[in-house]
Amino acid sequence: MEINEFVMANEKIIRMGAFFGILGVMALWEILAPRRALTVSKAVRWLNNLGIVFFNTFLVWLIFPIVSVGMALFASQQGWGLFNYFDLPFWLTVVISIVVLDFIIYLQHVMVHAVPALWRLHRVHHADLDFDVTTGGRFHPLEIFLSLLIKFAAIMVLGPPVLAVVIFEVILNGTAMFNHSNVQLPLGLDRVLRWIVVTPDMHRVHHSVEDDEANSNFGFNLPWWDRLFGTYRNQPRAGHQAMTIGIHKYREPNQVAWLPGMLLLPFKGKITGYAINRREWNQPHEK
């Protein structure tokens, strides 16, 4: 059996196994070594944050019968994509594919912060009043659909191997849970790790209520893009214990902690020109 056939035959098992395995490890780590005290009970957070994850999974299954891995196989069969025009070693193609896809996710993340209409969707993720492993999968269904369409387009243009797409999806989901986790890392280890992968302390800055902090550290997996493009911020001004997580305007748990409120959040309130790095952090504003 070829690697593509094996991966396609076992793709769901691979992804689900990785998801629940990493979720379990990070959840246990959060219990043993939490970074911050939660403001909303863990039971409410897990019920609703994981509720939107499973709701999104059901909608994707219902509306998009072909997921990213299936699109990669289809593109390969059709001979679509840049990699089909270059005779590169298979392992190199896989590595390049993963790095390029990660860069595309970084650009997508910047885009949903820069475009007001897309920020309406993405603020569901940022409105979480706390920051833990369940925050990593907390996205509005419409943003999930947008992300899938961007991935489909990237796969058709690049033509990455099926194996590369599976590895990328597993890494993306795994690192999203890791870098959103409420875990305590030794500071020396964090300083080293954040040159290789986005750490929880690094990404927590991005979930600050302050605009200039929220408009930094966009990376989900690789930390290099933030350093290369000037969006890296080392630490929050107030420190990790004193900083406030979420969005200034949306602080009521019934609006942001419960599933019905999350689904309605993009359609509430007025958003002015929410532009990256253009507001002083201490000026009153509306998000």
Beta strands, then each sheet from edge to edge (+ up, - down):
end
